[in-house]
Amino acid sequence: MKILLATQKPFAAAAVNGIRSILEEAGNEVVLLEKYAGEDELVAAVSDVEAMIIRSDKVTARVLDAAPKLKIVVRAGAGFDNVDLAAATAHGVVVENTPGQNSNAVAELAIAMMIYMSRNQFTPATGTEILGKTVGIQAFGNVGRLVGQKAAALGMKVKAVDPFIPAEKIAEAGAEPVADVAALYSSSDFVSVHIPALPSTIGSIGYDLITSMPKGAVLVNTARKEVIDEAGLERALEDRPDLKYVADVMPDNYEALREKFGVRIFATPKKMGAQTSEANVNAGLAAARQIVAYFTEGCTRFQVNK
């Protein structure tokens, strides 16, 4: 099988070597497309491949139309909204992710962001400690649970809400389950967001939720930019000068927000949650193993477009 490793933001060399080793040992040919300029290059590269490994690269209907032999795409990471699932299904292409491989890296970043904002981005002004504060976790999957564990170890109180996880399971994992998202926001000094970008969640975090947070609260978004109503966020920061926002996903109006609100807002220049050497390797190797399992065993355990 010919397998394309397509990464505008390349894997670390150790990850590439590991991916290549796993795939080639199983009798596959590996082709690299790194730091490519745009969709045209990706379209040209997929014409004769049977499988793809990607990171945040966009697999659109146009890309799928250009890949008649393609059977499987594995997104090295948890999120998969960069793949047109409907088009993939229509083409008979299996789409998988690698859940859990980047979770610790994202969770550590979320905790670091809480401390960074509590200390006013390390400017000389007097900050606050996170000890004894309450963190509310919106979505209690792999990343959310790890954030909760790390926060509890630092002396924080942990609350969580997840419509897909029973309250007793949340409690067993060491967090206090709350009734709904509104209750989470109104009772948390920090809210750590881990929801996917779906039609039901896009723009769902806006003025009302943000301004319901306690005095001095911090909203931490290491999920997706699209889940934030950015106009509502700006209005909330205007009306509540005590609130702060930090994100691993830069808002469209970030420069204007930064100029207006200073150290009350911060966003990384590129998505950094999974940018550790460990996560880089883990996700890449998992993707390679899943492709081998698919072609040798027909395994689709991590398929997301069922």
Summary of the structure (lengths in Angstrom):
residues: 306
radius of gyration: 20.4
end to end distance: 23.2
largest distance: 60.6
contacts: 1039
relative contact order: 0.15
helix: 41%
strand: 18%
